[in-house]
Structure formats: structure tokens, C-alpha cells
Amino acid sequence: VLERLFFGGYGMGGTFDDVEVNFGSEAQLYDLKFKHGGLWFGYVPLQNKVIHPYISFKLGWGRARLNQEGENEIKDRVFVMTPELGLEVNVADFLKIAGTAGYRVVNGVSKLGSLDNGDFRQFFAGITFRIGGFADYYWDW
């Protein structure tokens, strides 16, 4: 956390059971694992207020994997962009908690049968914990 700007890294993922996927003419059920991580940038104006706006942008890379019991895994690499807006609360000088909403954009899905980029794109809501700002105590910027 540097004044109103912050940067860091992020990582997230999830598993979805029994996703219906077509490879050719017949649909089959697969377990889907989707994970991505990368760089996290943000801007937080009016930080001196207890409750203030929060804007962030995550830019990352990852992988989607389809798995069927007893079968080989089908993998595809993806590119992910995640802009989000929200409200943040200052809990302490070094701890902030934000409630956010955003939209995940995914590109690069090409090897997962009937699944495409649109199947991974979605609106979301979340809670973010930011820890930092220690530099203000040790260095005179």
C-alpha cells in the first residue's frame, strides 16, 4: 500500500463437479478445475475517511482442467482480467476490508470441447482483505 495506490499479487481457484461438456456429438460429465493468479493493482481515493471507494484490477494467467474418472486430464491455459469496484473500511492503519463487485473476463479457452470463453466470464461479489502500508512507518517518502 503506497498512499492511494497499491499493488501486489493474487491467486484464486475453484472446482466444479459434473459439468456437461460436448466433444463431438455426445455430452459427458466432467469435473472442472479453474485457477488463475497474477498481478493486482488498485487505487483507493479518500483513504483518510473510515469508509471510502475502492477500485482494483487483477491481471493474470491460469489453467482450466477437465477431468473424468479414469481418463486423461484435458488442460487449457487462459488469460484473465478482473476489474472491480467497492467500498473499503479502515480497520487499522495496516488493515483494510473491502466489499467489492466486478466482472471476470477470460480469454484463451480453445481445447475444452463445447466450453468457450463465455462459460468462464461472470459477475461476482467478494470481500477483500488488504494488509500493508508498513513503509510509511519506516521510510520518509
Secondary structure, DSSP 8 states (H G I E B T S, - for coil): -BTTEEEEEEEEEEEEEEEEEESSS-EEEEEEEEEEEEEEEEE-TTTTSSEEEEEEEEEEEEEEEEE-TTS--EEEEEEEEEEEEEEEEEEETTEEEEEEEEEEEEE---SSTT--GGGT-EEEEEEEEEE--THHHH---
